Amino acid sequence: MAKSGDREGHMGSVMQHGHVHTDRKLGALEHLFWLIDKHRPLHFTMTGHVVGKTDVAAWRTALDALQRRNALMSAAIEAAEEGPFFRQRKNARIPLRIVEGDPGRSWQAEVAAELGAPFSEKDSPLIRAVLIHADGAAAITLAAHHSIADGFSLAYAIRDILSTLAGNPPPTLPQTPSEDELFDAGPPEPIPTQYAPAADALPPVPKGYHLRDGSNPFVSSLSLPQQLTAQLRARARAESTTVHCALATALTFAARKLSTAWSTIPIRVWSPVNMRPVLNAGEHCGNYLGSASSSFGLETDAFWDLARRMGAEIAPAKTRSGLHAALSAVRDFISSGPDVAGAAGFASVAFAHEAVLTNLGVLPFPIQYGPLRLQRVWGPCILPDFEDMQSVGVATIGGEACLTHSSYSPILGLLEEMHTKLLLATV
């Protein structure tokens, strides 16, 4: 066993794959995130809380199996004249750091440490793991460079690790395609519909970057009980909106109550959009995201009226046409040959929001894996490194919505106040 806090194993034997995993050029979004990460860290985490007796050596074996399954989990990014490439590094194992402690209480500090530790240009692979191991319980945190993974990638990875621990390792996946490749393989795109911005839509004012001082971010968590989660889903459906829009509305209401500064400004909420169904991306470890933005002005509309309005604002972004518009903007930017500073400037406008709400919804897999139970899943935890940015990740499993708050300038008590607002909204 590695000592507490040590990383285990950067080198291992050459891995044999059921499919051939080869080098490939980065897609446009992968390229953009690679450039942004050179300016400010853009990696993220997912954490699974597991109940049941496990062995540390078995976790190491399961991580190796996970790496064999997914092409980009053995890749490094190398610059080339024609653009950056994913290069396979089959001798580089996923680093595993083993920590002694209470899995139910210690994982937030480990997530904060992982968010505060950027990947370097020399790192290979671009994913690492932290295991908090105790008798009868464990917490596994996966941290990944955003060029190789999205939130569902790491959620599926946690499931795959547990399947392997239970004696049912999933098969190796084929070569991981880029978002561009999957989009271009789809039906021809008609002339895009021009979506007029809302009358009170906020202009794309650049957002200033957080002044880094070497400290780790704040991380907290809260799970909504099964009854409240079920009531929220039912009420959102009855109000002709979604749980995501209700969560975003609760976030803005809570932030305005707790922060004097936020009570006097419009609040822009950025929502990464899962485009896997549109792209038929399946369970690949890759980046298959769209982008949706909504704004909450200083109006005093009722909770569900605002949630419905947000739903109308972000609906176009969930479609193939919406992805076409977003992907075209990124492709056009990348084709201009930007450097790191240019990418940082692009991000300061494109991702300029007060809050990011990244919601995986109900995770589409079981909670029981032989003798092991996946009790909760926390994340995605990501920190677009802007001033005063509040990031909330949501994943629902076992009937409970698990909320995680991360920020370098946290609004303290945000999740607890969101809980209160949701209780009031579902009465």
Rosetta blueprint (number, residue, H / E / L):
1 M L
2 A L
3 K L
4 S L
5 G L
6 D L
7 R E
8 E E
9 G L
10 H L
11 M L
12 G L
13 S L
14 V L
15 M L
16 Q L
17 H L
18 G L
19 H L
20 V L
21 H L
22 T L
23 D L
24 R E
25 K E
26 L L
27 G L
28 A H
29 L H
30 E H
31 H H
32 L H
33 F H
34 W H
35 L H
36 I H
37 D H
38 K H
39 H H
40 R L
41 P L
42 L L
43 H L
44 F E
45 T E
46 M E
47 T E
48 G E
49 H E
50 V E
51 V E
52 G L
53 K L
54 T L
55 D L
56 V H
57 A H
58 A H
59 W H
60 R H
61 T H
62 A H
63 L H
64 D H
65 A H
66 L H
67 Q H
68 R H
69 R H
70 N L
71 A H
72 L H
73 M H
74 S H
75 A E
76 A E
77 I E
78 E E
79 A L
80 A L
81 E L
82 E L
83 G L
84 P L
85 F E
86 F E
87 R E
88 Q E
89 R L
90 K L
91 N L
92 A L
93 R L
94 I L
95 P L
96 L E
97 R E
98 I E
99 V E
100 E E
101 G L
102 D L
103 P H
104 G H
105 R H
106 S H
107 W H
108 Q H
109 A H
110 E H
111 V H
112 A H
113 A H
114 E H
115 L H
116 G L
117 A L
118 P L
119 F L
120 S L
121 E L
122 K L
123 D L
124 S L
125 P L
126 L L
127 I E
128 R E
129 A E
130 V E
131 L E
132 I E
133 H E
134 A E
135 D L
136 G L
137 A E
138 A E
139 A E
140 I E
141 T E
142 L E
143 A E
144 A E
145 H L
146 H L
147 S L
148 I L
149 A L
150 D L
151 G H
152 F H
153 S H
154 L H
155 A H
156 Y H
157 A H
158 I H
159 R H
160 D H
161 I H
162 L H
163 S H
164 T H
165 L H
166 A L
167 G L
168 N L
169 P L
170 P L
171 P L
172 T L
173 L L
174 P L
175 Q L
176 T L
177 P L
178 S L
179 E H
180 D H
181 E H
182 L H
183 F H
184 D H
185 A L
186 G L
187 P L
188 P L
189 E L
190 P L
191 I L
192 P L
193 T L
194 Q L
195 Y L
196 A L
197 P L
198 A L
199 A L
200 D L
201 A L
202 L L
203 P L
204 P L
205 V L
206 P L
207 K L
208 G L
209 Y E
210 H L
211 L L
212 R L
213 D L
214 G L
215 S L
216 N L
217 P L
218 F E
219 V E
220 S E
221 S E
222 L E
223 S E
224 L E
225 P L
226 Q H
227 Q H
228 L H
229 T H
230 A H
231 Q H
232 L H
233 R H
234 A H
235 R H
236 A H
237 R H
238 A H
239 E L
240 S L
241 T L
242 T L
243 V H
244 H H
245 C H
246 A H
247 L H
248 A H
249 T H
250 A H
251 L H
252 T H
253 F H
254 A H
255 A H
256 R H
257 K H
258 L H
259 S L
260 T L
261 A L
262 W H
263 S H
264 T H
265 I L
266 P L
267 I E
268 R E
269 V E
270 W E
271 S E
272 P E
273 V E
274 N E
275 M L
276 R H
277 P H
278 V H
279 L H
280 N L
281 A L
282 G L
283 E L
284 H L
285 C L
286 G L
287 N L
288 Y L
289 L E
290 G E
291 S E
292 A E
293 S E
294 S E
295 S E
296 F E
297 G L
298 L L
299 E L
300 T L
301 D L
302 A L
303 F H
304 W H
305 D H
306 L H
307 A H
308 R H
309 R H
310 M H
311 G H
312 A H
313 E H
314 I H
315 A H
316 P H
317 A H
318 K H
319 T L
320 R H
321 S H
322 G H
323 L H
324 H H
325 A H
326 A H
327 L H
328 S H
329 A H
330 V H
331 R H
332 D H
333 F H
334 I H
335 S H
336 S L
337 G L
338 P L
339 D L
340 V H
341 A H
342 G H
343 A H
344 A H
345 G H
346 F H
347 A H
348 S H
349 V H
350 A H
351 F L
352 A L
353 H L
354 E L
355 A E
356 V E
357 L E
358 T E
359 N E
360 L E
361 G E
362 V E
363 L L
364 P L
365 F L
366 P L
367 I L
368 Q E
369 Y E
370 G L
371 P L
372 L E
373 R E
374 L E
375 Q E
376 R E
377 V E
378 W E
379 G E
380 P E
381 C E
382 I E
383 L L
384 P L
385 D L
386 F E
387 E L
388 D L
389 M L
390 Q E
391 S E
392 V E
393 G E
394 V E
395 A E
396 T E
397 I E
398 G L
399 G L
400 E E
401 A E
402 C E
403 L E
404 T E
405 H E
406 S E
407 S E
408 Y L
409 S L
410 P L
411 I L
412 L L
413 G L
414 L H
415 L H
416 E H
417 E H
418 M H
419 H H
420 T H
421 K H
422 L H
423 L H
424 L H
425 A H
426 T L
427 V L
